[in-house]
Amino acid sequence: MTGRDERGPETAETRNAGDFGEFGDLRAGTLRGVPFVIARVILIALCRVVLGMRIEGAHNVPSRGGVVVLGNHLHNADPVLICIAMPRPIHFMAKKELMSVPVVSWFARLSGAFPVDRGRADRTAIRRAFATLEQGIALGMFPEGTRSPSRQIEKVLGGAGLIALRGGAPVVPMAITGSEHMPFNGAKSATRSTGRRRRGITIRFGEPFLVPPTVDGKRTTSEMAIDLIMRRVAAMLPESYRGVYSSADKSSTSTLGSNSSVSSSSPSTTDSDSGTTNAPSSS
């Protein structure tokens, strides 16, 4: 057994200040540990009463190490709801405009969210995403790049596929339904057309898996990677939400191969975070 195995994995607390690279310690100033657990318990109870929120498959989220959580996007509040549903802290890539809104920017920084400029190839945001995974932190992204006005998956961008493919971390597909009926969703509010608001939000986390380096003998591209991922997302959604992935079902994900699954209890990087462009973003 090597010395590293005897000591256990390196953590943020055992690193020197200069070991974190360009962005420093990304955990600094964010909610985690006991405060995170207490806040999550309170907020889950509140969301269940007020929103009728249900959480399924939380046990599928690896308890430690870098992980990429990708899913569909319906409402401005989706990142907040997912942060509450996640059993561990998650840092979202969010549109830069949110960082100028007083209350929203405070919550974004507390949760570890970081800005992306959707109008260009934001290399700083991409490097930040890789750094997040390297530090063993969960990374959240919405491959559609914006909220779906029809609740269906209409198109996806390749940026999230690039990060999932090159980041070397497990991917956890996530599906959310019902949040489109919440108020305060701007021009994309579902209540504008129906005049009604429905209660009941469901957030599902699928089994973690690794994006394969090749598919059918061909090198996996970022577009192929995000297509594979979103098929898994769509398979967890009702038919009316699947959109361009309307044919997705469990059998359609077989191209990933049986060896791509990852144990949710296994670390994927050397760091721990269990304290209980075509760039994608939340918008």
N, C-alpha and C positions, 0 to 999 in steps of 0.2 A: 504493500500500500504506500502511495506517495505521501509526502508531507502535506500536500494540499488536501488530499482526501482526509487526513487525520484532523486537519484544522477545520474542515468544512468549507463551504463556499464563501468567497469574499463578499462582504456586504458594504452598503454605503457608509455604515458607521466605522468600518475598519479601514477605509481608504483615506489616503492623505488628501488634503484640499486640492492639490494640483493634479490629482489623478482623474478628474472627471472630464477633462477636455474642454472644448470650446464653450459649452453651456453651463459648466459647473455642476453642482449637485442639484439635480432636478427635483429632488424631494424637499429641498429647503423651502420653508414657507407654505407648504401645502398641508392639507388635512390628512392625517394618517394615524395609525396606532389606536390607542384607546379612544381619543376624541372622535376618530372616524367611526369606530364601532358604535359608540353611543349615538352619534348623529344619525347613522344609518338606521338603527333600530327605531328611533323616534320618527324619522321621515318615512320609513316603510309603513309604519302603523298609520301615519297621517294620510299617505297616498292610498292605502287600502280603504280607508273610511271615505275620503273625499272623492277619489278618482276611481275607486274599484279596481285598483292595480293588482295584477297577478304576476308573479315571477316564476318562471319555469326553467329548469336546467342550470341553476346557479352552480350546482356541483360540478358542472362541466368546465368551469373556469379554472385553469391551473392556479394553485395557491401561491406559487412563487415563480420568479423568472419573467423575462419579457414575453409578452403575448400581444397579438394584434386582434382587436375586436372590430369586426366590420358588419354593417347591417344597412337596412333600408332607413329612409329618413322622411318623416311626415310632418313634424311640428318643431317650432323653435325650441320647445321645452324638452325635446328628445334627449339631448346630452345630459340634462339635469336628471331626468328620469332614469337613464341608464347608469349614471353615477350612483344613484340610490340603489338600483337593482344589483349592481356589481358587488360581489362579496369582498372586493379589494379595491383600493384606489385605482382610478383610470385617468390618464391624461388625454384630453381630446385635442385634435387639430381643428381649430375653429377659424371662421372668416375674420379677418383683421378688423372689420368694422365693429365687431362686438366689443373689442378692447377699448373703445372710446365711449361706451355706455356705462355710466357710473356704477350702478348696482351690479349689472351683468359682468363688468370687467373685474369687480372685486371677487365675485363668485368664481369667475373663470380662473383667476390667478390662485385662489384658494384650492381649487380642484386640480391645478396643474395644467390647465389648457394653455395652448400657445397659438399664435396667429399664423395664418397663411394668406398670402395675396393670391386670390383666385384668378386675377387678371393676367398673370404671367407665370412662368416656370419659377416658382419660389424655391430656390435651392437651399436657402437658410432653413425653411420649414422642413424640407426633406431631410437635411442633416440633423435637425432637432428630433425628427421622428426616429431616425436611426439611433441617436444618442439615448432617447427614451428607452428603446428596447435594450440597448447595451447596458444600461443601468438597472435592468431587470424590472422595469415598470410597464404596466399594461398601457397600451396605446389604442385610442379609439378613433375611428374614421368612418365617414359616410361616403362610399364610392360614387354616389350619384352627384355629389358636389353641392347639392341644394335640396330643399324640401320638394317632395313630389306634389304637384297641385291636384293630381288625380288619384292619389294614394297608391297608384301602381308604379312599379319600377319601369321607368321610361328609357333611361340610358345610364351607363356607368362610365367613369373615367379611369384611365390606366394607371394614374399615380399611386393609388392604393395598392394595386397589383404589384407595382415595382417595389414598394416598401415591404409588402408581405413576402415577395419572392427573394429579395436580397437581404432582408432583415434576419433571416434564419430562425425566426421565432414561430411558435405554433399560432395558428389562426383559429379564432373562435367565431363562428358565424352567429349573428344576432338578428332576431326578427322582432319588430314592434308593430302592434296593431292597436287601433282605437285612439291614439293620441291626436289623430287628425280632426277629431270632433271637439277638441279643447278650444276655448276661445283664445284670442290674442295671437293669431297665426298670420296676421296681415292679409294680403291679397290671396293667399293660398289657403284660407280657412275653408274647411268643408261645410261649415254652417252657413256660408254665404249662399250656397245653392239650395240647401235643404231647409234652412231656417230653423233647424233643430240641433240640439246638442245631446249627444249620447254619452252615457257613463260606462266606463269599462276599458281598461288598458291592459294589454298582455305583453310582457317582454320575455322572449325565449332565447336561451343560450344553447347552441348546438355543441356537438362533440368537437374537441380541438383536433386539428390535423396540420400536417406540414405540406406546403405547396411543393409538389414534386419538381425536380429540375428538368425533367423531360416528360412529355406526354405523347404516346404513340410513336416513340422514337425521335420526336422533334424537341429541340430545346424550348423550354417554356418561356414565353414572352410575358411582359407585364399585362398585355391584353388577355392572353390565355389564362394567366393566373387569376385576374379579377373575374373572368367569366366562370372559372371553376368555383371560386368562392361564392359568387352571387347565386349560382345554381343551388348551392347549399342553403343560402339564406332563403331563396324563393321556395325551396322544398318545405320550409317551416312556416310559410305564410299561407293563408287561405288563397284559393284560386283568384279571387277578385283583386288581390294585391300584387300578383306576380308580374303582370304586364308583359314585357318582352321575354320573360322567363316563364310564360304560362304553361310550358310543357315540362317544367322542372318537377321532379319527384325524387324519391330516395334513390331510384335506380339510375338517375341521370348523373349522380355523383360518383358512379363506379369507376370512372376514368382516373380518379385520384389514386386508386389502388388500395389494397387492404393494409399495406405497410405504412400508409401515411398518417394513421391515427396516432394520437399522442395521449398518454395518460395524464389526466387532469391533476394528479398529485405529484407529477414529476417536474423538476426545475428544467427550464429550457436554456438558461444562460447561467453565468457564474455569479449573478447577483440575486438577492432575495428582496421581495416586496410584499411579503405577507404581513401585514399589519392590519390585519383585516381591516403653365402648368395645368394642367389637368390635375391639379391638386384637389383631393377630396377635402371636405370640411363640413362643419355644421352651419346651417344658415336658416 
